[in-house]
């Protein structure tokens, strides 16, 4: 979704894209409890 918001990639949109990526990685490193990857359970989907 962020890529579609930042298109076309001019200077300011490139800065926004890069900054959001860096902040995402930083949040994962600083507060890992907020972002968890869990396996999908396809049994609940009907």
N, C-alpha and C positions, 0 to 999 in steps of 0.2 A: 504494500500500500504506500509506503514512504517513497518508493521509486516513482510511482505514478504522480504523487504530489510534487515531486522535485523536477519532473520533466518540463520543459527541455533543460538539460543540465548546463545552465550558464554559471557564472561565478558564485552568485549568492545561493542558488539552488544546490550547487555542489558542496558549498560550505554547510548548508543545512543538512544535506544527506550524510556527509562525513561526521558532523557533530552529533547527530542522532545515533549513528552507529557506534561512535566512541562512548557516548553516554550509556547506551544499552549494555556494552561490554563492561563498563565501569560499575553499573548497578548490579550486574550478575556477579562481579568479583566482590563488591562491598556488601551487598545484601543478598546472598544466595538463597535465603529462605523465601523470598518473594517470587522468584522465578524458578519453577521446577518443571522438569520434563518428565512426563509419565507415559507409559505405554498406552496406546489406544485400546479400548475394549469394544470390539465390533459386535459383541453379543447383545448390547443394549440397543443397537440401531435396528429399527424394524423396517 
